[in-house]
Amino acid sequence: MALPITLIPLSVPVFNGKENLYTHQAISSGQIATSGEFIEKFENKLSSRLKTHESVILNSGTSALHLALILLGIGPGDEVICQSFTFCASANPVVYLGASPVFVDSETTTWNICPDILEDTILSRISKGKKPKAIIIVHLFGMPAKLKEILEISAKYEIPVIEDAAEAVGSQYEGLDCGTFGKLGFYSFNGNKIMSTGGGGALISNEASTIQKAKLLSQQARENMPYYHHLEIGYNYRMNNLSAAIGLAQLEQLDSNVQSRRLVNKRYKTLLKDFPGIEFQNESPDSFSNFWLTAILINKDKTGFSNVQLKTALINKGVESRFLWKPLHTQPVFSSSPYYGGTISENYFEAGLCLPSSADLKMEDQELIVEIMFNELHKTAE
């Protein structure tokens, strides 16, 4: 049986700026590959926004993480601590390099990596003669992690932090952009992100030499000579000029799109304030989330329905939703990887759901979604 047509998608980009103008200019210039003026313009505008940091734009956030690990010298036999409650792209590049991920559970405030378990993990690995070479933290659904505590642990044990801010473009911690706190950070501009280039990402560092090295590696490590000359292995990771044209236009609208997503989140909280058994992911006083996706936890003992039942009810009405990330330590592909923690991330996966969160989501769409939820609640009361 065919599924109903999706009338309300989970998350789509909004193109209401100069995307058409810039892409037309890129096409007219004849430069749509990995050279052209919009690549430099996009990088410069992004770096200007980040103030003390420079960036290199790439073809994906995964490519950015891969380069970050290479720049930190990660290789075969090394261990890298990873947040378990996230998408597999946060750990896959570790495996690309022959290193091993070590997964850590979440804490209940931000839903991100737990600092206490993180320190216990480091001590445990050191006791086994396997001091981790890096820590990859994630700002889940745009929510900043507990950066103060994490960075103190990083400094204490001299293990660099890589910030996976793939979902957190425009999010801030203590007034500064997420992605700028670690040794390296990166963004994703994938098709459903808060700003999109169709596919793309950026690597961020406050060291100009690091960004220059990343640019070299992202272009097959071709040396600046009049012929093709290579001293090391490189990668085809550079963003193309056409995508960069879209990215520049999207970046110009980022702040307004963040405010729109935050408004969507606020409206959900208002509409569901009296709904029993629903819990939201919330900001701490020092955090500012872009609320890329509004995520909820469902206490089925109070609601009478589970996340699976609600997801089914929504899709039957043409409303797309998505389960929270299945923890990586429970994924078959990582079954042999060490894991530290309890069942926080597993419990969240079992209870959670992401609701439609596009910047142009209308109030009447949200009212329909909440009406479906109340209908499910009333079914259980009958």
C-alpha positions in Angstrom: 0.0 0.0 0.0 1.4 3.4 -1.0 2.2 5.9 1.8 0.3 9.2 1.9 1.9 12.1 0.1 4.0 14.1 2.5 2.3 17.5 3.0 4.5 18.7 5.9 8.2 17.6 5.6 10.6 17.3 8.5 13.1 19.9 7.5 13.6 21.7 4.2 15.8 24.7 3.4 14.3 28.1 2.6 15.6 29.8 -0.6 14.2 33.3 -0.4 17.4 35.3 -0.8 19.9 35.7 -3.7 20.3 32.0 -4.5 18.9 32.4 -8.0 21.0 35.5 -8.7 24.3 34.0 -7.4 23.9 30.6 -9.1 23.0 32.4 -12.4 26.2 34.4 -12.0 28.2 31.3 -11.3 26.8 29.5 -14.4 27.3 32.6 -16.5 31.0 32.7 -15.5 31.5 29.2 -16.7 33.0 28.2 -13.4 30.8 25.6 -11.7 33.6 23.2 -10.5 36.1 23.8 -7.7 37.3 27.2 -8.8 35.4 30.5 -9.0 34.7 33.7 -7.1 31.9 32.3 -4.9 34.2 29.8 -3.2 36.4 32.6 -1.9 33.4 34.9 -1.1 31.6 32.2 0.9 34.8 31.3 2.8 35.5 34.9 3.6 32.0 35.7 4.7 31.9 32.6 6.9 35.3 33.4 8.4 34.2 37.0 9.0 31.2 35.8 10.9 33.4 33.5 13.1 35.7 36.5 13.9 38.8 34.7 15.2 38.5 31.6 13.0 39.1 30.8 9.4 37.3 28.2 7.3 37.6 26.0 4.2 34.4 25.0 2.5 34.2 21.3 1.4 31.8 18.9 -0.2 30.4 17.5 3.1 30.7 17.7 6.8 32.0 14.1 6.8 34.9 15.2 4.6 35.6 18.0 7.1 35.8 15.6 10.0 38.0 13.2 7.9 40.4 16.1 7.3 40.3 17.2 10.9 41.4 13.8 12.1 44.2 13.7 9.5 45.4 17.1 10.6 45.5 15.8 14.2 47.7 12.9 13.0 45.1 10.2 13.8 46.1 6.8 12.3 45.9 3.1 12.6 45.7 1.8 16.2 44.7 5.2 17.7 41.6 5.6 19.7 39.1 8.6 19.4 36.4 9.2 21.9 33.0 9.8 20.2 29.5 10.7 21.4 27.3 7.7 20.9 24.0 9.6 20.5 24.5 10.9 17.0 24.6 10.0 13.3 27.2 7.5 12.1 29.0 10.2 10.1 30.4 11.5 13.5 32.4 8.3 13.9 32.9 6.8 10.4 35.9 8.9 9.5 37.7 7.5 12.6 37.4 4.1 11.0 38.5 5.4 7.6 41.9 6.1 9.1 42.2 2.7 10.8 41.6 4.1 14.2 39.0 2.9 16.7 36.0 4.9 18.2 35.3 4.7 21.9 31.7 5.6 22.6 30.4 7.7 25.5 26.8 8.1 26.7 24.9 11.4 27.0 23.8 13.5 30.0 20.2 14.6 30.5 20.5 18.4 30.2 21.7 18.9 26.6 21.4 15.2 25.5 25.1 15.5 24.5 28.2 13.7 25.7 28.4 13.5 29.5 31.5 15.2 30.9 31.6 12.9 34.0 31.5 9.8 31.9 34.0 11.3 29.4 36.6 11.8 32.2 36.0 8.3 33.5 36.5 7.0 29.9 39.8 8.8 29.5 41.1 7.4 32.8 40.0 3.9 31.9 41.7 4.0 28.5 44.9 5.5 30.0 44.9 2.7 32.5 44.9 0.2 29.6 47.8 2.0 28.0 45.5 3.5 25.3 45.3 7.3 25.8 42.8 8.7 23.3 44.2 10.9 20.6 41.1 13.1 20.2 37.5 13.8 21.5 34.7 14.3 19.0 31.8 16.1 20.6 28.4 16.8 19.0 25.9 19.6 19.4 22.8 17.5 18.9 20.0 19.0 16.9 21.7 22.3 17.3 21.9 22.2 21.1 25.3 23.2 22.5 27.1 20.6 24.6 28.5 21.3 28.0 31.5 23.0 26.5 33.0 24.5 29.7 33.3 21.1 31.4 34.4 19.3 28.3 37.1 21.8 27.5 38.5 21.7 31.1 38.8 17.9 30.7 40.4 18.3 27.3 43.0 20.7 28.8 43.6 18.5 31.8 44.5 15.4 29.8 45.9 17.3 26.8 43.5 15.6 24.3 42.2 17.9 21.6 38.5 18.4 20.9 36.9 18.3 17.5 33.5 20.0 17.5 30.8 18.3 15.4 28.7 21.4 14.8 27.1 19.8 11.7 23.6 20.5 13.1 24.6 23.7 15.0 25.3 26.4 12.4 24.2 29.6 14.1 24.1 28.1 17.6 26.1 29.8 20.3 27.7 29.1 23.6 28.5 32.1 25.9 27.9 34.4 22.9 30.4 32.6 20.6 29.6 30.4 17.6 29.6 26.7 18.1 32.4 25.1 16.1 34.9 27.7 17.4 35.7 26.2 20.8 37.6 23.0 19.9 41.0 22.6 18.3 39.0 22.1 15.1 35.3 22.3 14.3 33.1 21.7 11.3 29.6 22.4 9.9 27.3 20.5 7.5 25.3 22.2 4.7 23.4 19.1 3.7 20.0 19.3 2.1 17.9 19.4 5.2 20.2 21.6 7.4 19.4 25.1 8.6 21.5 26.5 5.7 22.0 24.2 2.7 24.2 24.0 -0.3 22.6 20.8 -1.4 25.6 18.9 0.0 28.6 20.6 1.6 30.4 21.4 4.8 33.1 23.6 6.3 36.2 23.0 8.5 37.0 25.6 11.0 40.2 26.5 12.9 41.8 29.6 14.5 45.1 28.6 13.0 45.6 29.9 9.4 48.3 27.3 8.7 45.8 24.5 9.6 43.2 25.9 7.2 45.8 26.3 4.4 46.9 22.7 4.9 43.2 21.6 4.8 42.7 23.5 1.5 45.8 21.7 0.0 44.6 18.3 1.1 41.0 19.0 -0.1 42.3 19.6 -3.7 44.3 16.3 -4.1 47.3 17.9 -2.4 48.4 19.5 -5.6 51.5 21.7 -5.0 51.8 25.2 -6.3 53.8 24.4 -9.4 53.2 24.8 -13.1 52.5 21.1 -13.5 50.8 18.4 -11.3 53.1 17.7 -8.4 52.1 15.8 -5.2 54.1 15.3 -2.1 51.4 13.6 -0.1 48.0 11.9 -0.6 45.1 14.3 -1.1 41.4 14.2 -1.5 38.7 15.5 -3.8 36.8 17.3 -1.0 36.6 21.0 -2.2 33.2 22.5 -2.6 32.2 23.6 -6.1 31.5 27.2 -7.1 27.9 26.5 -7.8 27.2 25.1 -4.4 29.3 28.0 -2.9 27.0 30.5 -4.6 24.0 28.9 -2.9 25.9 28.8 0.4 26.8 32.5 0.3 23.1 33.4 -0.2 22.1 31.0 2.6 24.7 32.5 4.9 23.2 36.0 4.3 19.9 34.7 5.7 21.2 32.5 8.5 20.3 34.7 11.4 16.7 35.2 10.2 16.4 31.4 9.6 17.7 30.7 13.0 15.1 33.0 14.5 12.4 31.3 12.4 13.4 27.8 13.7 13.5 29.1 17.3 10.0 30.5 16.8 8.8 27.1 15.5 10.3 25.5 18.7 8.6 28.2 20.9 5.2 27.6 19.3 5.5 23.8 19.9 6.2 24.5 23.5 3.2 26.8 23.8 0.9 24.5 22.0 2.0 21.4 24.0 2.5 23.1 27.4 -0.5 21.2 28.9 0.2 18.0 27.1 1.0 15.2 29.6 4.2 13.2 29.1 6.0 15.4 26.6 9.5 16.6 27.3 11.5 19.0 25.1 15.3 19.4 24.6 15.9 22.7 26.4 18.7 25.3 26.5 20.9 26.1 29.5 21.5 29.8 30.5 24.8 29.9 28.6 23.5 28.3 25.4 21.7 29.5 22.3 20.4 26.8 20.1 19.4 27.2 16.5 16.7 24.4 17.2 17.5 22.9 13.8 15.1 20.2 14.8 12.6 20.3 17.6 13.0 17.0 19.4 10.6 15.6 22.1 10.6 12.7 24.5 7.4 10.8 24.9 6.5 9.2 28.2 4.0 6.6 27.0 2.8 5.8 30.5 1.4 9.4 30.5 0.5 9.9 26.9 -0.8 6.4 26.3 1.1 6.3 23.0 4.7 5.7 22.0 7.0 7.4 19.5 6.3 4.7 17.0 2.5 5.1 17.3 2.8 8.9 17.0 5.1 8.6 14.0 2.5 6.4 12.3 -0.3 8.7 13.1 1.6 11.6 11.7 2.6 10.0 8.4 -1.0 8.8 7.9 -1.9 12.5 7.8 1.0 13.4 5.5 3.3 14.7 8.2 6.9 13.6 8.2 8.8 13.0 11.5 11.9 11.1 12.5 13.2 9.0 15.3 16.1 10.4 17.3 19.5 9.0 16.5 20.0 5.3 17.2 23.1 5.3 19.6 26.2 4.2 17.8 27.3 1.8 20.4 24.1 -0.2 19.6 24.8 -0.2 15.8 26.0 -3.6 14.4 28.8 -2.0 12.5 30.3 -0.7 15.9 29.5 -3.8 17.9 33.2 -4.4 18.8 33.8 -0.8 19.9 34.2 0.1 23.6 31.3 1.9 25.3 31.1 3.8 28.5 27.9 4.9 30.3 24.5 3.7 31.0 21.2 3.8 29.1 20.5 7.5 28.7 21.0 7.6 24.9 19.2 4.3 24.5 16.2 5.5 26.5 16.1 8.7 24.5 16.1 6.8 21.2 13.3 4.6 22.5 11.2 7.5 23.5 12.1 10.4 21.2 10.8 11.9 18.0 11.8 14.9 15.8 8.9 17.1 14.7 8.7 19.1 11.5 10.9 22.1 12.0 11.4 24.0 8.7 11.9 27.7 9.0 8.8 28.4 6.9 6.6 26.0 8.8 3.2 27.7 9.3 1.3 28.0 12.6 -1.6 26.1 11.1 0.7 23.2 10.2 1.9 23.1 13.8 -1.7 23.2 15.1 -2.5 20.3 12.8 0.5 18.3 14.2 -0.6 19.0 17.8 -4.2 18.1 16.9 -3.0 14.7 15.7 -1.1 14.3 19.0 -4.2 15.2 21.0 -6.3 12.8 19.0 -3.9 10.0 19.9 -4.1 11.1 23.5 -7.9 10.9 23.5 -7.8 7.5 21.8 -6.1 6.1 24.9 -8.5 7.8 27.2 -11.6 6.2 25.6 
